[in-house]
Amino acid sequence: MSARIGVVTFPGSLDDRDAQRAVRLSGAEPVPLWHGDGDLHGVDAVVLPGGFSYGDYLRCGAIARFAPVMNAIVEQAAEGLPVLGICNGFQVLCESHLLPGALTRNQNLHFVNRDQRLRVDSTATLWTGGYDQGQEIVIPVKNGEGCYVADERTLDQLEAEGRIVARYVGGNPNGSARDIAGIANERGNVVGLMPHPEHAVEHLTGPGTDGLGFFTSVLKALVSA
């Protein structure tokens, strides 16, 4: 039986279908989850996709964190459930305190949409185990509030514990502290990533297949668990 990976749809989600497709291409079964449903239906992992969750006018992800589905995700993430938050999903993870810091308005105040080079700095998470340490990949970035910020103590802790998952190379598109593109929690089961790996899973529609590794990594971890 293949692993079942849930993909949450919030009001304003744009990339939930893309995330489902990436899950399917990785070899897992995508399971649609609705934000108003507190039941995760027995999925083995969860993806919070990109988009514009309701309440973004207040602060990105600030209202979405109170969705019934997030109560279940927070509870099960504490028990080891793999969770990947992409773009707006990263914002929701920070607002839900599953990850430290916050995502703020891009430093240049412009929406950024381009293919972006990243360096994978940690392969110790459930979502990056299939990459090589220091491997450079190219996946799209598209955000207006993608600037990762945290106090210096938190940034130092992330560095010391190897929890910076990926960094921007070849130019920082949004002004994120220390070029951070993604981070993980202490256990390595929760990862937030601003760029969009689900848009780089096949040559036909993206800049290659560099993003597929996030989905195949967690599938391999689930199958071998």
C-alpha positions, 0 to 999 in steps of 0.5 A: 500500500502506498503512503497517503499524503494529505494536501490542505486546501484553504480559502485562497489556496492556489497550489493545492492541485499542483502539490497533489500532482507532485505527490502523485508523481513521487509515487504516493497517494494524494489525499485532499484535506479541507481547512474546516475539517479537523480530521486528517483521515489517517494520512501519513504526511501533510503538505500545506500549499502556497496561495493566499489563505484567508486573513492575509490582510491581517498577517499572512497565515494569522487566521489560517492557523485557527482552522480546525485542520491546523489543530489536528496538524499541530497535535500530530506534528508533535508526535512526528507527523511529517509536515511540509509548508510551502510559501503560504504554508510556511507562513502558516507553520510560523503563525502556528508556532510549529516553526520559529520566526516569521515571514514579512513583506519582501525587502524591496516591497515587490512581488518576486516570481522567478526560477531560484537557485537554492543550496540544500544545507540540511539533509537531516529532515524527512523532506530532504533526505534524498538530496546531497548535503550542499547540493544546489537545485533550481525551483521557482519562487513567487511571493510578496511576503517571503522575507524570513525574520527572527531574532539573532538568538533564534537565527544562531540556534537554527545555525548551530542545530543544523535546522536551516534546510535551504538557502538562496544562492545567486541572489536573495530574492526577498531579503531573508535573514542569512539567505534563509529559504527554508527551516525545520523544527528540532525533530526534522519532521516539520519543514517550511520552505518559501520556494515552490518545489511542486512547480519543479517536478517535471521538465514539461511545466517547470525548470526541471525536476529538482523539486521532486526530491522533497516529495520522494524523500518523505515517501522513502522515509515513510516506506522505510519507517 
